[in-house]
Amino acid sequence: MADVTCSRCGQTREGFERPPFPGPIGARVVQEICRQCWADWGKQQTMLINHYGLDVMDPQARSFLMRNMSAFLFKTGAEADIDTSKQGTISH
């Protein structure tokens, strides 16, 4: 595996041989994100799914997760906070 200087954490760490996610975002992850930050995103994604009670088959929920993934990994836009007053909804 090639090392990558991660755009999220700024460290040079182990990267990916193949995209861990399909499409252009997966290609960008290979170029810019280390395995540790990808694993951190997996934990954050699980928290978002569980906290908001997301159905990942729902297009609105997938869009919400994609926006948050982009914000988390590439620092584009604002991430959703885990707001317990909004549990069960993805409105924020």
N, C-alpha and C positions, 0 to 999 in steps of 0.2 A: 504494500500500500504506500502510496506517495503521501508525504506530509503536505499540509496546506497551512498557510497563514490565515487563520480564521478571521473573517470580517466581524464576527460577533464578539469573540473574547480577545482577539488580538494576538493570540499565542500561535506558535507553530506546533501543530499536533497531527496525529494520524487522520488522514482523510478517507475518501471512498474510492474504490475501483469503478463501481457502477452507481448510477443514481439511486438513492433510497426512496425516491418519489418520482412519479412519471412527469413527463413534459418539461417545459423550460425551467420550471422551478427546481426540478430534480437535477438538471444540468448545472444550474447555478449553485446548488448545494455542493455538488462535486468540486466546483472551482473555488468556493468561498467558505465552506463550513466544515469544522472538524467533527469527528465522531462524537466527542463529548457534548458539544453544543446541540447536536442532533438528538442525542439521548435526553438532554435537558428539555428539549422541545417535546419529546414524547411524554415526559412526565407532566409538563404544563398542559399539553393537549388532553391528557387523561383527566387532569383536574378540571379543565373547562367542560369537558363532556359530562363528567359526573356532577359538577356543581350546577350547571345549567340544565341538566337532564336532556342533553341533546340527542336527537335521533340522527345518526350520521347518514341515513338514507334521505333525509330532508335537504333539498337544495339550499335552503336558507341557512341551515346549520353548517353545511359544508362550506358555504361562502364565508360564514362567520369564522370558521376554523382556518380557512385559507388566509383571511385578513390577519388573523392573530399569528399564524405561522410566519407570514411575511414580516410583521412587526417584530416578532420575537427574534427571528434569525437575522434579518437584514436591516432592522431598525427603521422600517418604513411605516410611518403612522404610529398610532397609539395602540397598545395592547389592552385587551379587556382585563380589568381588575376582577378578582374574585370577590364579588359584592354579594354578601349573603342576603341582602334585602331583595335581590332579583333572582333568587333561586327558582329554577323551573322555567325561566324565560331567557331568550337571547336578546331581548330588547335592552338597550343601554343608552 
